[in-house]
Amino acid sequence: MAAAIVAEGLVKRFGAVTALDGLSLTVEEGSVMGLLGPNGAGKTTTVRVLATLLQPDQGRATVDGLDVSADARALRTRIGLSGQYAAVDEDLTARENLTMVGRLYHLGRRRAQARTDELLEQFDLAEAANRPVKGYSGGMRRRVDLACALVAKPSVLFLDEPTTGLDPRSRITMWKVITDLVAQGSTLLLTTQYLEEADQLADRIAVIDHGRVIAEGTPDRLKEQVGGERLQFTLGPDAPLDAARSALAPLAAGDITVEEGSRRISVPVTDGAEALLAGVRCLDGAAVRVVDVQLRRPTLDEVFLALTGTDAPPPEDSALPAAEARPETAAQDQRTKETVA
């Protein structure tokens, strides 16, 4: 499969702060790449460079076959960007926002209006289309913002924390929209602070720390790197912990952990399904009463903490000029300037 995004050795500095320190990344066409990392790790700076809003100090990158520096003007007609905050004009209606963006992309009046109607239906905004956006809920504003990013039918879409601040219902709705986009052939680069979101949406995940990719792979592969499956048994109040440990020892692929207070025993195993049945039989044969049993795999939270720890550099936005502190404003201004020109 061809690569839609290729970044090689990207370096970006803001004064004494190095936001990107040799970052390299490849995203295949028609896939979703999730970028994870602590605050200040370089996620938003990566998006800005790839979306042509920032020039890298070193390295090179191509998006949809075009160089982000040498071919920036042509590239902007092929990509869409939705920043961390909804970049819409609150005094306009959703219809007016979408039509305006279509005209800025030189779609012409009829095509802009037709595309607006399509997106209003797709994002379930048709009923509220003629109301000012300032009266919308946060979830509706995010949907308008994402719809604006799709007006020109971009082949590559950058989503920088698209569901920040949304309630669970709105987040699930947004997940469905993103899933539908991928099914239609779009390529997505997604940054998120919600690890469940990355697990749900991303085909591959890149973990960024201190401006570099420190781990990359499918969600399942990253979980395997942290540790395999574990059986967790919660024993009855009178069940002997030592006897349970001895009974389970033949199944263990590592050290068995015993929590006396919660009366929980955790056993690392290599074949979870078979080990689960075998473990229950072993404890039953040893006359150890079990009140609960779970087959547990590592979560992305555990992967994230294991790879990045708790020490993070200063937030990257703290080093940016004031005009660049809000990426959505920069994206909107840049989009307007370039398309009008």
Secondary structure, DSSP 8 states (H G I E B T S, - for coil): --EEEEEEEEEEEETTEEEEEEEEEEEETT-EEEEE--TTSSHHHHHHHHTTSS--SEEEEEETTEETTTTHHHHTTTEEEE-SS----TTSBHHHHHHHHHHHTT--HHHHHHHHHHHHHHTT-STTTTSBGGGS-HHHHHHHHHHHHTTT--SEEEEESTTTT--HHHHHHHHHHHHHHHHTT-EEEEE-S-HHHHHHH-SEEEEEETTEEEEEE-HHHHHHHH---EEEEEE-TT--HHHHHHHHGGG-SS--EEETTTTEEEEE-SSHHHHHHHHHHHHHHTT--EEEEEEE---HHHHHHHHH-S-----GGGGS-GGGSSHHHHHHHHHHHHHH-
